[in-house]
Amino acid sequence: MKKSRILCAFLAALMALSASGCGDKESSSEKVKTTTTNSEALTADVVGTTAAPEDETAESETKDDTSKNDGTVDINDYITVDTPAPALWKASDPETGNELYLMGTIHVVSEEKYSLPDYIMEVYDNCDGIAVEVDPNKLSDMSVLQEFLTYLVYTDGTTIKDHISEESYEIGKECFEDMGMYNELLDVYTPGFWLNQIESSAMLELKNLSSEGVDSRFASMAADDGKEIVDIENLEIQASAMNAYPDALADFCFKSIKEEFDDPSIIAESLGELYNLWATGKIDEMLEVDENSDEIPDELLDDYNEYMDTMLYNRNIGMAERAAEFLEDGDNYFFMVGSLHFAGDKGVDDLLADMGYTVERVH
C-alpha cells in the first residue's frame, strides 16, 4: 500500500499551512462543550483542539514509554543531499522584456541540512517582493486561521461519517485519540482535514524535521527586510486542495494512515525521497513518484485523476495566470510555489510558455 502512503504524505507536506502550532489543546478541550451546528462557532472551538503547539511538542519529548515514538526517527537518516540545488526558472515577456524568476519550493525541510545556494539568494536579494501560495505570516492570526478552517467543515448537515466507511472513521478517530485531540466536533470536518492533521502530527514526531518550509523562511526574511509579500492564491483555493479527495479515495487513504502514524519511519522515507528530489532539482521525478498509481485499485483511478486535477493541475492554471499578471505589470517578484506545480508537461512553466512567454530553466 505504499502508493496511498506517499499520496497522503505528499499532500500533507504540500499543503502544510501552519495550521498546527496555534492554540492550546488542553484549554480548548475544556471549553468545547457546545453541540451547535454553526460552522464558525465549531471552527473557533476546534482550532485549539486540532493544533499541535510548540509547547506541547516540547512536552511530548519528555513523555514516558507510552509515547508512540519519542522522536527516535531522524529525518536526516533519509536525506542524502547535504547542499541543495533546487530548480529555478526565468520567464520573460518578449514584447516588454519584463522578467520573472520562479522557484519550486518544498514545505518541509531538515533543520540541520537545509540551506540555499547563492543563485537563489541573489534572486531574492534583487527582488522587490516575493509571491507565495499564501503568506504564512497571515496564518499566525487566529481570525485568518478560523476563516481557513470554515472551508474545511461540512455545511450540508452531514459529517465525516457520511463520507467514509465506519472502519476508516474509527482509524482516524483512534489517531486523534492517541494524540489526545479527539472531540466529537471534529466529525464536521472533511476527510482531507483529518488526513492532513494526522499526517502533520506524524511528521512532528520526526527528529530534526522543521515544519517551517522554504516559502515560510522566505516570508520571514521578506517581512524582516521590508519586502512585499504577495499571495498567489486565496484561502478558499488552498482549502479546496486539501478537500480534493473524492470520498472513495479518502476512504482508501485512511486504510494505511494508522500504519504511518504508528511507524514514523514510513513517512520519513517518503519525505526524505521527496526532499532529495527537490534538492537535486529533479522536479519531474517528484511527479513520477506521486503518479505511480499501480497500487491504486482500478475502480479508484478516475477518483485519483479527479483528485490530481483539483489538487494540482487546475491550480497550476491559476498560478500561471498570476505569474502572467506579474510579467505584464513588470512586478519584480520572486515567484515561489510547491515544486510539484512545475512538474510534468502541465506545470506552471509549460503553461507560461504556451501563453507566449519565453521560459528557460536557469538551474
C-alpha positions in Angstrom: 0.0 0.0 0.0 3.0 2.3 -0.4 1.2 4.4 -3.0 -1.5 5.6 -0.7 1.0 6.5 1.9 3.1 8.5 -0.5 -0.1 10.2 -1.7 -1.3 11.2 1.7 2.2 12.2 3.0 2.9 14.3 0.0 -0.4 16.2 0.2 0.3 16.9 3.9 3.8 18.3 3.0 2.4 20.2 0.1 -0.5 21.8 1.9 1.1 22.4 5.3 -0.3 25.9 6.0 1.0 26.4 9.6 -2.4 25.4 10.9 -0.6 23.4 13.6 1.1 25.4 16.2 -1.8 27.6 17.1 -4.0 27.4 20.2 -3.8 25.3 23.4 -5.0 21.8 23.2 -5.8 21.4 26.9 -7.7 24.6 27.4 -9.5 24.2 24.2 -10.8 20.7 25.1 -12.1 22.2 28.3 -14.1 24.8 26.5 -15.5 22.6 23.7 -18.9 21.8 25.3 -21.3 23.1 22.7 -23.2 21.0 20.2 -24.0 23.9 17.9 -24.0 23.3 14.2 -22.8 26.7 13.2 -19.6 26.2 11.3 -17.9 29.4 12.5 -18.5 28.5 16.2 -17.3 25.0 15.6 -14.2 26.3 14.0 -13.5 28.7 16.8 -13.8 25.9 19.4 -12.0 23.2 17.4 -9.0 25.3 16.4 -7.1 24.6 19.6 -8.2 21.0 19.7 -6.7 20.3 16.4 -3.5 22.3 17.0 0.0 21.0 17.8 1.5 23.9 19.7 5.3 24.2 20.2 5.0 23.8 24.0 3.1 20.6 23.6 5.6 19.3 21.1 8.4 20.0 23.6 6.3 18.3 26.3 5.9 15.2 24.1 9.7 14.7 24.2 9.5 14.1 28.0 6.7 11.6 27.9 7.2 8.1 29.2 7.5 4.9 27.2 3.8 5.1 26.3 4.7 7.8 23.7 4.3 6.4 20.3 7.9 7.0 19.1 9.8 9.5 21.3 11.2 11.2 18.3 13.7 8.4 17.6 13.3 8.5 13.8 15.7 11.1 12.4 14.7 12.6 9.1 18.4 13.1 8.3 18.8 9.3 8.1 16.7 9.6 4.9 18.2 12.7 3.4 21.3 12.2 1.2 21.8 15.7 -0.2 23.8 18.0 2.0 23.9 21.0 -0.3 20.5 21.7 -2.0 20.5 22.9 -5.6 16.7 23.4 -6.3 15.2 24.2 -9.7 14.9 27.8 -10.9 13.2 29.2 -14.0 13.2 32.6 -15.7 10.2 33.7 -17.6 10.5 36.7 -20.0 8.0 38.8 -21.9 9.4 39.1 -25.5 7.4 42.3 -26.1 8.4 44.2 -22.9 11.5 42.4 -21.7 10.0 42.0 -18.3 11.4 39.1 -16.4 10.1 36.9 -13.5 12.1 34.3 -11.6 10.2 31.2 -10.5 11.3 28.6 -7.9 9.9 25.3 -6.9 9.8 25.0 -3.1 9.3 22.3 -0.5 7.3 22.9 2.6 9.1 20.5 5.0 12.9 20.5 5.4 15.6 19.2 7.7 16.7 21.6 10.4 20.3 20.6 10.0 20.8 20.1 6.3 18.7 22.9 4.9 20.4 25.8 3.1 20.0 27.6 -0.1 22.7 28.3 -2.8 23.9 31.7 -3.9 22.0 31.7 -7.2 18.7 31.5 -5.2 19.7 34.2 -2.7 20.9 36.5 -5.4 17.4 36.4 -6.9 15.9 37.1 -3.5 18.3 40.0 -2.8 17.5 41.7 -6.1 13.7 41.3 -5.9 11.2 43.9 -4.6 9.0 41.2 -3.0 8.1 37.5 -3.0 4.9 35.8 -4.4 3.9 32.7 -2.4 0.9 30.5 -2.4 -0.4 32.2 0.7 1.6 34.3 3.1 2.4 32.0 6.0 2.7 35.0 8.3 -1.0 35.6 8.0 -1.8 32.2 9.5 -0.5 33.3 12.9 -3.6 35.5 13.0 -6.3 33.3 14.7 -9.1 35.0 12.7 -7.4 34.1 9.4 -6.9 30.5 10.6 -10.5 30.3 11.6 -11.6 31.6 8.2 -9.4 28.9 6.6 -10.9 26.2 8.7 -14.5 27.2 7.9 -13.8 25.9 4.3 -13.0 22.5 5.8 -16.3 21.8 7.5 -19.5 20.3 6.1 -22.3 22.8 6.0 -24.9 20.5 4.4 -25.8 18.7 7.7 -23.5 15.7 7.0 -20.5 14.7 9.0 -17.4 12.7 8.1 -19.2 9.5 9.0 -21.5 10.1 6.0 -18.5 10.2 3.6 -16.1 7.4 4.6 -16.6 3.9 5.9 -17.0 3.1 9.6 -13.6 1.3 9.5 -11.9 4.4 8.2 -13.6 6.7 10.7 -12.5 4.5 13.6 -8.9 4.6 12.3 -8.9 8.4 12.1 -10.6 8.7 15.5 -8.1 6.4 17.1 -5.2 8.5 15.7 -6.8 11.7 17.2 -7.4 9.9 20.5 -3.7 8.8 20.6 -2.8 12.5 20.2 -5.2 13.4 23.0 -7.1 15.6 20.5 -10.3 13.9 19.6 -13.6 15.7 20.2 -16.9 14.9 18.5 -16.9 18.4 17.0 -14.1 17.1 14.7 -16.8 15.0 12.9 -18.0 18.0 10.9 -14.6 18.4 9.3 -13.7 16.8 6.0 -11.6 13.7 5.4 -8.9 15.9 3.9 -8.7 17.9 7.1 -8.5 14.7 9.1 -5.8 13.2 6.9 -3.8 16.4 6.9 -3.9 16.8 10.7 -2.9 13.1 11.3 -0.1 13.3 8.8 1.2 16.6 10.2 1.2 15.1 13.7 3.2 12.1 12.5 5.7 14.5 10.9 6.1 16.4 14.1 7.4 13.2 15.7 10.4 13.1 13.4 13.7 14.3 14.8 15.4 17.2 13.1 12.3 17.9 10.8 11.5 21.6 10.6 7.8 22.4 9.9 9.0 25.8 8.5 9.4 25.2 4.8 11.3 27.2 2.1 8.4 29.5 1.5 7.9 30.2 5.2 11.5 31.1 5.6 11.5 33.5 2.7 8.3 35.0 4.0 10.0 35.6 7.4 13.0 37.1 5.6 10.8 39.3 3.4 8.9 40.6 6.5 12.2 41.5 8.2 13.7 43.1 5.1 10.6 45.1 4.3 9.9 43.4 1.0 6.4 42.9 -0.2 4.7 39.5 0.3 2.0 38.8 -2.3 -0.5 35.9 -2.2 -0.8 33.9 -5.4 -3.9 32.0 -4.2 -6.5 32.6 -1.5 -7.6 30.6 1.5 -10.5 29.0 -0.4 -8.3 27.7 -3.1 -5.9 26.2 -0.6 -8.7 24.6 1.3 -10.2 23.2 -1.9 -6.8 21.4 -2.5 -7.0 19.9 1.0 -10.5 18.8 0.2 -9.6 17.4 -3.2 -10.1 13.8 -2.1 -13.3 12.2 -3.5 -14.9 10.2 -0.7 -13.8 6.8 -2.0 -10.2 7.8 -2.4 -10.1 9.4 1.1 -11.5 6.1 2.4 -8.7 4.3 0.7 -6.1 6.6 2.2 -7.4 6.1 5.8 -6.7 2.4 5.4 -2.9 3.0 5.6 -2.6 6.1 7.7 -2.6 4.3 11.0 0.5 2.4 10.0 2.2 5.7 9.2 1.0 7.2 12.5 2.4 4.2 14.5 5.6 3.9 12.4 7.1 7.3 11.6 9.9 5.7 9.5 7.3 5.2 6.8 6.6 8.9 6.4 10.3 9.7 7.0 11.2 7.6 4.0 8.6 9.3 1.8 9.5 12.8 2.9 13.2 12.0 2.5 12.7 10.8 -1.0 10.8 14.0 -1.9 13.3 16.2 -0.3 16.2 14.6 -2.2 14.4 15.0 -5.5 13.7 18.7 -4.7 17.3 19.3 -3.5 18.7 17.9 -6.8 16.2 19.7 -9.0 14.6 16.5 -10.2 11.1 18.0 -10.3 9.6 15.7 -12.9 10.6 12.7 -10.9 8.6 14.1 -8.0 5.5 13.8 -10.1 6.5 10.3 -11.2 6.7 9.3 -7.6 3.2 10.6 -6.9 1.7 9.2 -10.1 3.0 5.7 -9.6 -0.6 4.5 -9.1 0.0 0.8 -9.5 -1.4 0.1 -6.1 -4.5 2.3 -6.5 -7.4 0.0 -7.3 -8.7 0.2 -10.8 -12.1 1.4 -9.6 -10.4 4.4 -7.9 -8.3 5.6 -10.9 -11.0 8.1 -12.0 -11.2 9.4 -8.4 -7.4 9.7 -8.3 -7.4 11.7 -11.6 -10.1 13.9 -10.2 -8.0 14.5 -7.1 -4.9 15.4 -9.2 -7.0 17.9 -11.3 -8.3 19.7 -8.2 -5.1 19.5 -6.0 -2.6 20.2 -8.8 -3.5 20.8 -12.4 -6.3 23.3 -12.1 -4.3 25.3 -9.6 -1.4 25.3 -12.0 -3.6 27.3 -14.4 -4.4 29.9 -11.8 -0.8 30.2 -10.8 0.4 30.6 -14.4 -2.2 33.4 -14.8 -0.9 35.2 -11.7 2.6 34.9 -13.0 1.5 36.4 -16.3 -0.1 39.3 -14.4 3.3 40.0 -12.7 5.1 39.8 -16.1 2.6 42.1 -17.7 2.8 44.7 -14.9 6.6 44.4 -14.6 6.5 43.4 -11.0 9.9 42.4 -9.7 8.7 39.5 -7.5 10.4 36.2 -6.7 7.6 33.7 -7.6 7.7 30.5 -5.5 5.2 27.7 -5.2 5.4 24.0 -4.4 7.8 22.2 -6.7 5.1 19.8 -8.0 3.4 22.7 -9.7 6.3 22.8 -12.1 6.4 19.0 -12.8 5.4 17.3 -16.0 4.0 18.9 -19.1 1.2 20.7 -17.3 3.4 22.7 -15.0 3.4 26.5 -14.4 6.5 26.9 -16.6 4.9 25.0 -19.5 1.7 26.9 -19.2 3.6 30.2 -19.3 5.4 29.1 -22.5 2.0 28.2 -24.0 0.9 31.8 -23.3 3.8 33.1 -25.4 6.4 33.9 -22.8 10.0 32.8 -23.0 10.7 30.3 -20.3 14.1 28.8 -19.5 15.3 26.7 -16.7 18.4 28.5 -15.4 19.3 25.9 -12.8 
